[in-house]
Structure formats: C-alpha cells, structure tokens
Amino acid sequence: MEPVRIAAVHEWVGGYDGSEQVFEAIANLFPQADLFALTRDPKIHLDVGGRPITTTFLDRPNLRDRRGVTLPLMPLAWRALGKRDYDLAISSHHAFAHANRLAAHGTHLCYVHTPARYVWSPEIDERGAKPWMAPARAALRSVDRRISHRVDSYAANSIAVQRRIAQHWGREARVIHPPVRVEYFSQARPADPTRDYVLGFGRWVGYKQLDKVIRVAERAGLPVKIAGRGPERKRLELAASAAAVPVELIESPDDEQLRSLYQNAWCLVFPTVEDFGMVPVEALAAGTPVIAVADGGALDTIEDGKTGLLAGSDDERELAQLVAQAASLNADDCSAAAQRFSLERFRAAILAWVAECGPDA
C-alpha cells in the first residue's frame, strides 16, 4: 500500500504568532507532509524539521506585508499552484488558504482561525474597514462563500469562529482549540510573586487596544507594563507619558522575560476581541487571572469569577472595577484551567479529526 501523500498549508508566515504555531504543530504531527504557504518572511524560523515551504507568486519582498493590496489576489495565488494529487490537505486558514486545490481528488480538511476578517468582520479589525475596500469586500464574500463548499470538513479554533463559519459559509465545524505552551508558562512559578502591576501584551497595533490597558491601569491606580512589538510604539509612548501611573514599555521580550512578566502581574488586561487568543491562556498557565471582554475566544478560555473576570464591554471604567477584584482569584485555579489547551490535547484532537474525515475514513 502506497503511503498517504499529505500537504500542510498555511496562510502566510509573517511572524511566530498563534496561527504559525498551529501550522508548526500540524506540520510536526505529519512529518512526511509537504508544506505550503502564501508567503514566508525568511527571517521567521519554524521548527518543521528543515522542510522547505513552497510559496506562491505573492511571495515577493515588496508584497509580503501589503495584505490590503494583495487581498483580492490571494484566491488566484492559491489556484496558481494548480491541482495536485495529494490524498490529504490540511489548511490553516484565516484569509483564503481554503482556496488551494492541492488535494483536488483527495480530502481537504480546513482548520479555521477565522473567516477572513478583512472581508467578513471589518468591525473587529479596522484594517479591512477602509471605504475603498468596500467593493472588493463584496466581491470577495461571494468568492469566499463559493470556495468554502469545496472543503470536506472544517474545524474552528473557538465557539465564536464556529458560529462565524455557520453564518458566513453555511457550514458546520467542530471546535479544536489551538495548542498553547502551557507547560512552559506553568514552570518556575515564584512562591511569592510581586503582583504589583497590570500587564498588557500583544502586537502594538490599533485593534489590540494596548493604550486602553494603560488607561484602565491608571483608573485602577496601579503601575502598568506593556509588552510586545509593532508599528505603534510612538502612540504607546505618548499614552505612557500622559499617564498618572508608572508605565513601562517592554519591546520584544524573550520567552523567559515574558514568563516572568505573566507570573508577577496583578492581572492581565485583555480588551481585544480575539478569535481565540493565546495570550490569556499563557497568563492563566502562569497563575495570573485575566480581565477581558465577554466576547470571542475569551468565552472559551476564561471561567468568569474563577480564572478571570469578564466585562460586558470594553468600557474602561468597568474594566478598572474588575481589575480591583482580581486579587480574589486563585493562581492554582488559573494554572490548572490552562492545561485544557496543551499541545498534547491539540494533537489528539487533530488525529481524531483526520481518522474520522480523512482519506482512509
């Protein structure tokens, strides 16, 4: 019997964020798989056993970071790879990765981080809300919906995304939560953490609302540390200089720094509506409660009143009131709850999905 030919597919490798970690985990679950991505930043290293990643015609230095410009070309770029004879394609999707035809006569499973936010949810991600993009959004919705029916089975990374798949594509999906490095962030927890600052962490871009974390901490009367990286450093510096509490910006913390930041924080404030959100789970693994908005992936990851506190909106006053209550939550409860999102559980769920819906099912 010939071995099963597998393709593992990802949208684009532009960092080492949550979706890239999912792609890496899937690739390593199937070490025989050929790897594909729309584009790949050569500076980003993925631990995939040294396998090459085949990319598309959009993989050019002057195009890789221009998502708004290249968005209408993405379905075409995937189609340009042609029809291939893989028995199984597993796509990691958040734009148009499900348009690939690598398993033209085989089985296509698609793991969805979200239906394209630029196209379907510009109210969540303002990068797709520009007026000049409205005609393209309308056309791409029609294309996206049509493409979605060529996939054999979908998995969603959260209940919120499962609902979007049903709403936008009319398809059912199972929920498989992504893998989080909970073991690492659970290690070396200090016996007596300082718990003397509010933490915000994420990419320094507008929709992450890290400037709001500063204002929430100010209302709560606590110092704040903002960690991450991104193009909006200047804006965060201005917000920090205007704050009435101490603010520290920590750019590109390494893993050990980040673990210490999580472990010693009073709480993580997470005002962003994310599809899933690995950052809150990392904080929980470190024993730190999370203050978040009761929407998106936070509803899957945070147990209100036990591992965190959920606000009805991103109103700064409400979030600040919840920050004051965070000390009542137990660090061990937080860390224990995070174990539901381990790599081992993700791997088991993916293998069960493939066994049920794959080429030999």
BARO-567932 format. One record per residue (C-alpha): x, y, z; residue in three letters. Coordinates in nm, 2 decimals. Example, Ala and Ser with C-alpha at 12.3 -4.5 7.8 and 13.67 -1.06 7.14 Angstrom:
BEGIN
      x      y      z code
   1.23  -0.45   0.78  ALA
   1.37  -0.11   0.71  SER
//
This chain:
BEGIN
      x      y      z code
   0.00   0.00   0.00  MET
   0.14   0.34  -0.10  GLU
   0.19   0.60   0.18  PRO
  -0.07   0.87   0.21  VAL
   0.05   1.19   0.04  ARG
  -0.02   1.49   0.27  ILE
   0.00   1.87   0.22  ALA
   0.01   2.10   0.52  ALA
  -0.10   2.45   0.42  VAL
  -0.08   2.79   0.59  HIS
  -0.20   3.14   0.50  GLU
   0.13   3.33   0.54  TRP
   0.43   3.30   0.76  VAL
   0.48   3.66   0.88  GLY
   0.57   3.61   1.24  GLY
   0.57   3.35   1.51  TYR
   0.22   3.41   1.64  ASP
  -0.07   3.19   1.72  GLY
  -0.16   3.08   1.36  SER
   0.20   3.00   1.28  GLU
   0.23   2.79   1.60  GLN
  -0.08   2.59   1.48  VAL
   0.08   2.54   1.14  PHE
   0.40   2.42   1.31  GLU
   0.21   2.18   1.53  ALA
   0.02   2.03   1.23  ILE
   0.34   2.01   1.02  ALA
   0.52   1.82   1.30  ASN
   0.22   1.59   1.35  LEU
   0.27   1.48   0.99  PHE
   0.65   1.48   0.93  PRO
   0.60   1.33   0.58  GLN
   0.38   1.63   0.47  ALA
   0.49   1.88   0.21  ASP
   0.45   2.24   0.33  LEU
   0.29   2.53   0.16  PHE
   0.22   2.90   0.24  ALA
   0.10   3.21   0.05  LEU
   0.42   3.39   0.15  THR
   0.70   3.35   0.40  ARG
   0.92   3.60   0.58  ASP
   1.27   3.45   0.55  PRO
   1.36   3.59   0.90  LYS
   1.09   3.38   1.07  ILE
   1.21   3.03   1.18  HIS
   0.96   2.75   1.21  LEU
   1.07   2.42   1.37  ASP
   0.95   2.19   1.09  VAL
   1.24   1.96   1.06  GLY
   1.42   2.16   0.79  GLY
   1.15   2.10   0.53  ARG
   1.11   2.37   0.27  PRO
   0.79   2.57   0.24  ILE
   0.66   2.62  -0.11  THR
   0.51   2.96  -0.16  THR
   0.31   3.15  -0.43  THR
   0.37   3.43  -0.67  PHE
   0.28   3.68  -0.40  LEU
   0.60   3.59  -0.21  ASP
   0.80   3.89  -0.30  ARG
   0.97   4.14  -0.06  PRO
   0.75   4.43  -0.19  ASN
   0.43   4.24  -0.14  LEU
   0.46   4.02   0.17  ARG
   0.34   4.29   0.41  ASP
   0.08   4.46   0.19  ARG
  -0.22   4.25   0.28  ARG
  -0.47   4.51   0.19  GLY
  -0.33   4.54  -0.16  VAL
  -0.28   4.17  -0.23  THR
  -0.61   4.05  -0.07  LEU
  -0.80   4.03  -0.40  PRO
  -0.52   3.83  -0.55  LEU
  -0.50   3.57  -0.27  MET
  -0.75   3.32  -0.42  PRO
  -0.58   3.34  -0.75  LEU
  -0.24   3.28  -0.59  ALA
  -0.36   2.96  -0.44  TRP
  -0.52   2.85  -0.76  ARG
  -0.20   2.92  -0.95  ALA
  -0.03   2.63  -0.76  LEU
  -0.26   2.41  -0.97  GLY
  -0.44   2.09  -0.90  LYS
  -0.23   1.84  -0.72  ARG
  -0.28   1.48  -0.63  ASP
  -0.23   1.49  -0.25  TYR
  -0.45   1.24  -0.07  ASP
  -0.50   1.48   0.22  LEU
  -0.46   1.86   0.25  ALA
  -0.49   2.02   0.59  ILE
  -0.51   2.40   0.56  SER
  -0.45   2.65   0.84  SER
  -0.69   2.93   0.73  HIS
  -0.75   3.30   0.82  HIS
  -0.79   3.46   0.47  ALA
  -0.81   3.23   0.16  PHE
  -0.60   2.93   0.23  ALA
  -0.90   2.70   0.17  HIS
  -0.88   2.81  -0.20  ALA
  -0.59   2.57  -0.26  ASN
  -0.65   2.27  -0.48  ARG
  -0.37   2.05  -0.36  LEU
  -0.60   1.76  -0.28  ALA
  -0.81   1.80  -0.59  ALA
  -0.90   1.43  -0.59  HIS
  -0.84   1.37  -0.22  GLY
  -0.97   1.51   0.11  THR
  -0.94   1.87   0.22  HIS
  -0.96   1.95   0.59  LEU
  -0.95   2.31   0.69  CYS
  -0.86   2.44   1.04  TYR
  -1.01   2.79   1.06  VAL
  -0.87   3.07   1.28  HIS
  -1.14   3.29   1.14  THR
  -1.32   3.35   0.81  PRO
  -1.12   3.64   0.66  ALA
  -1.17   3.93   0.90  ARG
  -1.08   4.19   0.63  TYR
  -1.38   4.05   0.43  VAL
  -1.64   3.95   0.69  TRP
  -1.56   4.13   1.01  SER
  -1.41   4.48   0.95  PRO
  -1.59   4.60   1.26  GLU
  -1.35   4.37   1.46  ILE
  -1.03   4.45   1.26  ASP
  -1.03   4.81   1.12  GLU
  -0.76   4.72   0.87  ARG
  -1.04   4.59   0.65  GLY
  -1.28   4.88   0.71  ALA
  -1.13   5.14   0.47  LYS
  -1.41   5.27   0.24  PRO
  -1.21   5.20  -0.08  TRP
  -1.21   4.83   0.02  MET
  -1.59   4.80   0.02  ALA
  -1.64   4.69  -0.34  PRO
  -1.36   4.43  -0.30  ALA
  -1.51   4.30   0.02  ARG
  -1.85   4.24  -0.15  ALA
  -1.69   4.06  -0.44  ALA
  -1.46   3.85  -0.22  LEU
  -1.75   3.75   0.01  ARG
  -1.91   3.58  -0.29  SER
  -1.59   3.41  -0.39  VAL
  -1.51   3.30  -0.04  ASP
  -1.86   3.15   0.02  ARG
  -1.83   2.96  -0.31  ARG
  -1.48   2.83  -0.22  ILE
  -1.59   2.72   0.12  SER
  -1.81   2.45  -0.02  HIS
  -1.51   2.27  -0.18  ARG
  -1.37   2.18   0.16  VAL
  -1.47   1.84   0.30  ASP
  -1.46   1.92   0.67  SER
  -1.39   2.23   0.89  TYR
  -1.26   2.27   1.24  ALA
  -1.28   2.61   1.43  ALA
  -1.04   2.73   1.69  ASN
  -1.33   2.86   1.91  SER
  -1.70   2.86   1.95  ILE
  -1.71   3.22   1.82  ALA
  -1.54   3.11   1.50  VAL
  -1.76   2.80   1.47  GLN
  -2.06   3.04   1.47  ARG
  -1.90   3.26   1.20  ARG
  -1.84   2.96   0.98  ILE
  -2.21   2.88   1.00  ALA
  -2.31   3.24   0.95  GLN
  -2.09   3.33   0.66  HIS
  -2.04   2.99   0.48  TRP
  -2.34   2.79   0.59  GLY
  -2.10   2.50   0.70  ARG
  -2.07   2.30   1.02  GLU
  -1.74   2.28   1.21  ALA
  -1.61   2.11   1.51  ARG
  -1.42   2.31   1.77  VAL
  -1.05   2.22   1.82  ILE
  -0.87   2.47   2.05  HIS
  -0.52   2.56   1.93  PRO
  -0.21   2.45   2.12  PRO
  -0.06   2.68   2.38  VAL
   0.27   2.64   2.55  ARG
   0.10   2.59   2.89  VAL
   0.38   2.37   3.02  GLU
   0.64   2.64   2.97  TYR
   0.44   2.92   3.13  PHE
   0.34   2.70   3.42  SER
   0.71   2.63   3.51  GLN
   0.91   2.80   3.78  ALA
   0.62   2.99   3.93  ARG
   0.76   3.21   4.21  PRO
   0.64   3.13   4.56  ALA
   0.58   3.49   4.63  ASP
   0.51   3.68   4.31  PRO
   0.52   4.06   4.33  THR
   0.17   4.12   4.18  ARG
   0.23   4.49   4.17  ASP
   0.14   4.59   3.81  TYR
  -0.12   4.54   3.54  VAL
   0.01   4.37   3.23  LEU
  -0.08   4.42   2.87  GLY
   0.07   4.21   2.60  PHE
   0.03   4.18   2.22  GLY
   0.12   4.33   1.89  ARG
   0.15   4.71   1.90  TRP
  -0.13   4.77   1.65  VAL
  -0.45   4.97   1.70  GLY
  -0.71   4.69   1.74  TYR
  -0.52   4.54   2.03  LYS
  -0.61   4.85   2.24  GLN
  -0.30   4.84   2.45  LEU
  -0.33   5.22   2.51  ASP
  -0.66   5.13   2.67  LYS
  -0.48   4.89   2.91  VAL
  -0.27   5.19   3.02  ILE
  -0.59   5.40   3.09  ARG
  -0.75   5.11   3.27  VAL
  -0.45   5.06   3.50  ALA
  -0.45   5.44   3.56  GLU
  -0.81   5.42   3.68  ARG
  -0.72   5.13   3.90  ALA
  -0.43   5.32   4.05  GLY
  -0.17   5.05   3.95  LEU
   0.15   5.07   3.75  PRO
   0.14   4.90   3.41  VAL
   0.38   4.71   3.19  LYS
   0.30   4.68   2.81  ILE
   0.50   4.41   2.63  ALA
   0.51   4.32   2.26  GLY
   0.63   4.48   1.94  ARG
   0.48   4.66   1.64  GLY
   0.44   4.98   1.44  PRO
   0.25   5.18   1.71  GLU
   0.53   5.23   1.96  ARG
   0.52   5.61   1.93  LYS
   0.15   5.61   2.01  ARG
   0.20   5.39   2.31  LEU
   0.49   5.62   2.42  GLU
   0.26   5.92   2.41  LEU
   0.00   5.73   2.61  ALA
   0.26   5.63   2.86  ALA
   0.39   5.98   2.90  SER
   0.04   6.12   2.97  ALA
  -0.04   5.85   3.23  ALA
  -0.06   5.93   3.60  ALA
   0.08   5.59   3.70  VAL
   0.43   5.44   3.61  PRO
   0.42   5.28   3.26  VAL
   0.70   5.06   3.12  GLU
   0.71   4.95   2.76  LEU
   0.90   4.62   2.70  ILE
   0.97   4.56   2.34  GLU
   1.01   4.20   2.21  SER
   1.05   4.02   2.54  PRO
   1.22   3.68   2.51  ASP
   1.03   3.38   2.65  ASP
   1.19   3.39   2.99  GLU
   1.11   3.76   3.03  GLN
   0.75   3.71   2.92  LEU
   0.70   3.42   3.16  ARG
   0.83   3.64   3.45  SER
   0.60   3.93   3.33  LEU
   0.30   3.70   3.34  TYR
   0.38   3.54   3.67  GLN
   0.44   3.86   3.86  ASN
   0.14   4.06   3.72  ALA
  -0.16   4.16   3.93  TRP
  -0.36   4.06   3.63  CYS
  -0.36   4.06   3.25  LEU
  -0.60   4.31   3.10  VAL
  -0.71   4.19   2.75  PHE
  -0.96   4.43   2.60  PRO
  -0.93   4.28   2.25  THR
  -1.20   4.06   2.09  VAL
  -0.99   3.78   1.95  GLU
  -1.09   3.47   1.75  ASP
  -0.93   3.26   2.02  PHE
  -0.64   3.44   2.20  GLY
  -0.34   3.25   2.32  MET
  -0.21   3.54   2.54  VAL
  -0.49   3.50   2.80  PRO
  -0.42   3.12   2.82  VAL
  -0.04   3.19   2.86  GLU
  -0.12   3.42   3.15  ALA
  -0.35   3.17   3.31  LEU
  -0.08   2.90   3.28  ALA
   0.15   3.13   3.47  ALA
  -0.11   3.16   3.75  GLY
  -0.23   3.51   3.66  THR
  -0.60   3.60   3.63  PRO
  -0.73   3.77   3.31  VAL
  -0.97   4.07   3.28  ILE
  -1.13   4.05   2.94  ALA
  -1.44   4.13   2.74  VAL
  -1.71   3.86   2.73  ALA
  -1.68   3.80   2.36  ASP
  -1.48   3.59   2.11  GLY
  -1.24   3.33   2.23  GLY
  -1.24   3.47   2.59  ALA
  -1.57   3.28   2.64  LEU
  -1.38   2.95   2.57  ASP
  -1.08   3.02   2.78  THR
  -1.18   3.22   3.09  ILE
  -1.41   3.09   3.36  GLU
  -1.58   3.41   3.49  ASP
  -1.53   3.45   3.86  GLY
  -1.28   3.17   3.89  LYS
  -0.98   3.22   3.65  THR
  -1.07   3.57   3.54  GLY
  -1.34   3.84   3.52  LEU
  -1.54   3.91   3.21  LEU
  -1.67   4.26   3.13  ALA
  -1.99   4.33   2.93  GLY
  -1.80   4.57   2.71  SER
  -1.45   4.73   2.67  ASP
  -1.56   5.03   2.88  ASP
  -1.25   5.15   3.07  GLU
  -1.44   5.21   3.40  ARG
  -1.59   4.86   3.40  GLU
  -1.26   4.70   3.33  LEU
  -1.09   4.90   3.60  ALA
  -1.35   4.79   3.85  GLN
  -1.28   4.43   3.76  LEU
  -0.90   4.48   3.80  VAL
  -0.97   4.58   4.16  ALA
  -1.14   4.24   4.22  GLN
  -0.86   4.03   4.06  ALA
  -0.69   3.96   4.39  ALA
  -0.98   3.73   4.49  SER
  -0.89   3.48   4.22  LEU
  -0.67   3.17   4.29  ASN
  -0.35   3.13   4.10  ALA
  -0.36   2.75   4.11  ASP
  -0.71   2.75   3.96  ASP
  -0.58   2.97   3.68  CYS
  -0.29   2.74   3.60  SER
  -0.50   2.42   3.62  ALA
  -0.76   2.56   3.38  ALA
  -0.49   2.64   3.12  ALA
  -0.40   2.27   3.09  GLN
  -0.71   2.22   2.87  ARG
  -0.52   2.39   2.59  PHE
  -0.20   2.19   2.58  SER
  -0.02   2.07   2.27  LEU
  -0.09   1.71   2.35  GLU
  -0.47   1.77   2.35  ARG
  -0.45   1.95   2.02  PHE
  -0.25   1.67   1.86  ARG
  -0.50   1.41   1.98  ALA
  -0.80   1.62   1.85  ALA
  -0.63   1.67   1.51  ILE
  -0.56   1.30   1.48  LEU
  -0.91   1.21   1.57  ALA
  -1.04   1.45   1.31  TRP
  -0.82   1.30   1.04  VAL
  -0.92   0.95   1.14  ALA
  -1.29   1.04   1.11  GLU
  -1.28   1.25   0.80  CYS
  -0.95   1.18   0.62  GLY
  -0.88   0.97   0.31  PRO
  -0.90   0.63   0.50  ASP
  -1.22   0.72   0.69  ALA
//
